[in-house]
């Protein structure tokens, strides 16, 4: 019984350390890579929880099994070093997986908004992006739009989309978000239409509107497509800048 008491104590300390590291990792992931609403619509939360849960459970569980207070200090240090290295390797791999799947751009894709993830972009295609856009952002998604298609570009772009590369993930079509402001406002709809289209979701719509700090007359909306879900973006009726999101498929 005494043996298990020491093991549980050591495992509890290890669990506390693991949870502290996991908390720091969560600040990185959800503060920089997957800010709201991308932790929801891009699958960031589920992916991170899976990775961290395995890592947090792995170390303390191994400690619980192998800890023995009768071992010399040297042997205990060797055990904990091996366990620590295993955890660091697992966490590093998990964070790398989360990183390469992170959202990098919120793109106006002619008639809708689309979230582009780092994994969606072919490395050789990124070199075809306009100057200043040939490196993917590290601290959360940036706003972009797609320029008008010219000549045979439409056919080529559609073929790429059919082959699994969405237009929003075709860097040669990228341009600044502001360049498409007139088209964004033209394609968007008054936010009050959401209430009439989705009367059962009125409370969620009103809450999202209230969180923007603007009157409904100052807002328009566009459908939003991401890896996991279809949501709705609320945009300023003058600047076309996104100011809010609502968990509503408005396609």
C-alpha positions as CSV (number, residue, x, y, z in Angstrom):
1,X,0.0,0.0,0.0
2,X,2.9,2.3,0.9
3,X,4.4,1.7,-2.6
4,X,1.2,2.8,-4.3
5,X,1.1,5.9,-2.1
6,X,4.5,7.1,-3.3
7,X,3.6,6.2,-6.9
8,X,0.3,8.2,-6.8
9,X,2.1,11.1,-5.2
10,X,4.8,11.1,-8.0
11,X,2.1,10.6,-10.7
12,X,0.1,13.6,-9.3
13,X,3.1,15.9,-9.4
14,X,3.8,14.7,-13.0
15,X,0.2,15.4,-13.9
16,X,0.3,18.9,-12.5
17,X,3.5,19.7,-14.5
18,X,1.9,18.2,-17.7
19,X,-1.3,20.2,-17.2
20,X,0.8,23.4,-16.8
21,X,2.6,22.8,-20.0
22,X,-0.6,21.9,-21.7
23,X,-2.1,25.2,-20.6
24,X,0.8,27.1,-22.0
25,X,0.4,25.2,-25.3
26,X,-3.3,26.1,-25.3
27,X,-2.5,29.8,-25.0
28,X,-0.2,29.5,-28.1
29,X,-2.7,27.5,-30.1
30,X,-5.9,29.4,-29.3
31,X,-4.3,32.8,-28.8
32,X,-2.3,32.8,-32.1
33,X,-3.1,30.0,-34.5
34,X,-6.8,29.4,-33.9
35,X,-8.4,32.5,-32.5
36,X,-12.2,32.6,-32.4
37,X,-14.1,31.4,-34.4
38,X,-11.5,29.3,-36.1
39,X,-11.1,27.0,-33.1
40,X,-14.7,26.0,-33.9
41,X,-15.0,26.1,-37.6
42,X,-11.5,24.8,-38.4
43,X,-11.4,21.9,-36.0
44,X,-8.6,23.4,-33.9
45,X,-10.2,22.6,-30.5
46,X,-10.8,18.9,-31.2
47,X,-7.3,18.4,-32.7
48,X,-5.6,20.1,-29.8
49,X,-7.6,18.3,-27.2
50,X,-6.8,14.9,-28.8
51,X,-3.1,15.7,-29.0
52,X,-2.8,17.1,-25.5
53,X,-5.0,14.5,-23.8
54,X,-2.7,11.8,-25.0
55,X,0.4,13.7,-23.9
56,X,-1.0,14.6,-20.5
57,X,-2.2,11.1,-19.8
58,X,0.9,9.4,-21.2
59,X,3.5,10.8,-18.8
60,X,1.7,10.5,-15.4
61,X,0.5,7.0,-16.3
62,X,4.0,5.8,-17.1
63,X,5.2,7.4,-13.8
64,X,2.5,5.6,-11.9
65,X,3.6,2.3,-13.4
66,X,7.3,2.5,-13.1
67,X,8.0,4.8,-10.1
68,X,9.8,3.0,-7.2
69,X,11.0,5.0,-4.2
70,X,13.7,2.4,-3.6
71,X,15.5,3.2,-6.8
72,X,18.6,5.3,-6.6
73,X,18.4,9.0,-7.5
74,X,20.3,8.3,-10.6
75,X,17.9,5.7,-11.8
76,X,14.9,7.9,-11.0
77,X,16.5,10.7,-13.0
78,X,17.0,8.4,-15.9
79,X,13.4,7.2,-15.8
80,X,12.0,10.7,-15.7
81,X,14.4,11.9,-18.4
82,X,13.1,9.1,-20.8
83,X,9.5,9.9,-19.9
84,X,10.1,13.6,-20.4
85,X,11.7,13.0,-23.8
86,X,8.7,10.9,-24.8
87,X,6.3,13.6,-23.8
88,X,8.2,16.3,-25.5
89,X,8.4,14.3,-28.7
90,X,4.7,13.6,-28.6
91,X,3.7,17.2,-27.8
92,X,6.1,18.6,-30.4
93,X,4.6,16.3,-33.1
94,X,1.1,17.2,-32.0
95,X,1.7,20.9,-32.0
96,X,3.4,20.6,-35.4
97,X,0.3,18.8,-36.7
98,X,-1.9,21.6,-35.3
99,X,0.4,24.2,-36.8
100,X,0.4,22.9,-40.3
101,X,-3.4,22.6,-40.3
102,X,-3.9,26.1,-38.9
103,X,-6.1,28.7,-40.7
104,X,-4.0,31.3,-42.5
105,X,-6.4,33.4,-44.6
106,X,-10.0,34.4,-44.6
107,X,-10.7,35.0,-48.3
108,X,-13.6,36.6,-50.1
109,X,-14.2,34.0,-52.8
110,X,-16.4,35.9,-55.3
111,X,-19.7,35.2,-53.6
112,X,-18.8,33.9,-50.2
113,X,-16.1,33.9,-47.5
114,X,-13.8,30.9,-47.3
115,X,-11.2,29.9,-44.7
116,X,-7.9,28.7,-46.1
117,X,-5.6,26.5,-44.1
118,X,-1.9,26.1,-44.4
119,X,-2.3,22.4,-45.4
120,X,-4.6,23.4,-48.3
121,X,-1.9,25.3,-50.1
122,X,0.6,23.6,-52.4
123,X,4.1,24.9,-51.6
124,X,5.0,25.3,-55.3
125,X,1.9,27.3,-55.8
126,X,2.7,29.7,-53.0
127,X,5.6,31.2,-55.1
128,X,2.9,32.4,-57.5
129,X,1.3,34.6,-54.9
130,X,1.7,38.4,-55.3
131,X,4.7,39.9,-53.5
132,X,4.1,40.2,-49.8
133,X,1.8,37.1,-49.8
134,X,4.3,34.4,-50.5
135,X,4.7,33.6,-46.8
136,X,1.9,32.2,-44.7
137,X,1.1,34.2,-41.5
138,X,2.0,32.8,-38.2
139,X,-0.3,34.7,-35.9
140,X,-3.8,34.0,-37.1
141,X,-5.6,34.4,-40.4
142,X,-5.4,37.5,-42.5
143,X,-8.0,39.0,-44.8
144,X,-7.7,38.5,-48.6
145,X,-9.9,38.4,-51.7
146,X,-9.7,36.9,-55.1
147,X,-9.0,39.0,-58.2
148,X,-11.2,38.7,-61.3
149,X,-10.3,35.8,-63.6
150,X,-8.8,36.6,-66.9
151,X,-9.1,34.7,-70.2
152,X,-8.5,31.0,-69.8
153,X,-7.9,31.4,-66.0
154,X,-11.5,30.5,-65.3
155,X,-11.2,27.1,-66.8
156,X,-7.9,26.4,-65.2
157,X,-9.1,27.6,-61.8
158,X,-12.3,25.5,-61.9
159,X,-10.3,22.4,-62.9
160,X,-8.0,22.9,-59.9
161,X,-11.0,23.3,-57.6
162,X,-12.5,20.1,-59.1
163,X,-9.2,18.5,-58.3
164,X,-9.4,19.4,-54.6
165,X,-7.7,22.9,-54.6
166,X,-10.4,25.5,-53.8
167,X,-10.2,28.8,-55.5
168,X,-9.5,30.5,-52.2
169,X,-6.4,28.3,-51.9
170,X,-5.0,29.3,-55.3
171,X,-2.3,31.9,-54.4
172,X,-2.0,33.2,-58.0
173,X,-5.6,34.7,-57.5
174,X,-5.0,36.4,-54.2
175,X,-5.2,40.2,-53.8
176,X,-5.8,42.5,-50.9
177,X,-9.2,42.4,-49.2
178,X,-9.8,46.1,-49.8
179,X,-9.4,45.6,-53.5
180,X,-12.7,43.7,-53.6
181,X,-14.6,46.0,-51.3
182,X,-17.3,47.1,-53.8
183,X,-17.9,43.5,-54.9
184,X,-18.1,42.3,-51.2
185,X,-20.7,44.9,-50.4
186,X,-22.6,44.0,-53.6
187,X,-22.7,40.3,-52.9
188,X,-23.5,40.6,-49.2
189,X,-27.0,40.9,-47.9
190,X,-28.6,43.0,-45.1
191,X,-28.3,41.2,-41.8
192,X,-32.0,41.7,-41.1
193,X,-32.7,39.1,-43.8
194,X,-31.1,36.5,-41.5
195,X,-34.0,36.9,-39.1
196,X,-36.6,36.3,-41.7
197,X,-34.7,33.4,-43.3
198,X,-34.0,31.6,-40.0
199,X,-36.7,32.6,-37.5
200,X,-35.8,29.7,-35.2
201,X,-32.2,31.2,-34.8
202,X,-33.3,34.7,-34.0
203,X,-31.7,34.6,-30.5
204,X,-28.3,33.5,-31.8
205,X,-28.5,36.1,-34.6
206,X,-29.4,38.9,-32.2
207,X,-26.6,37.9,-29.9
208,X,-24.1,38.0,-32.7
209,X,-25.3,41.4,-33.8
210,X,-25.2,42.8,-30.3
211,X,-21.6,41.5,-29.9
212,X,-20.5,43.6,-32.9
213,X,-21.7,46.8,-31.1
214,X,-23.5,48.0,-34.2
215,X,-27.0,48.5,-35.3
216,X,-28.5,45.9,-37.6
217,X,-28.8,48.6,-40.3
218,X,-25.0,48.9,-40.2
219,X,-24.4,45.3,-40.9
220,X,-24.5,42.9,-43.9
221,X,-23.6,39.2,-44.1
222,X,-21.9,36.6,-46.3
223,X,-21.9,32.8,-46.0
224,X,-18.7,31.4,-44.6
225,X,-17.2,28.0,-45.6
226,X,-14.5,26.3,-43.6
227,X,-13.0,22.8,-43.2
228,X,-15.7,21.6,-40.8
229,X,-18.7,23.9,-40.9
230,X,-20.6,26.5,-42.8
231,X,-21.1,29.7,-40.7
232,X,-22.0,33.3,-41.4
233,X,-19.8,36.4,-41.4
234,X,-21.2,39.7,-40.3
235,X,-19.5,42.6,-42.1
236,X,-19.7,46.4,-41.7
237,X,-22.0,47.9,-44.3
238,X,-19.6,50.6,-45.2
239,X,-16.0,49.2,-44.8
240,X,-16.9,45.5,-45.6
241,X,-14.6,44.5,-42.7
242,X,-15.7,41.4,-40.8
243,X,-17.0,42.3,-37.4
244,X,-18.7,39.2,-36.2
245,X,-19.6,35.6,-36.7
246,X,-22.7,33.5,-36.1
247,X,-23.0,29.7,-36.1
248,X,-25.5,29.6,-38.9
249,X,-25.3,28.0,-42.4
250,X,-26.6,30.8,-44.6
251,X,-25.8,29.2,-48.0
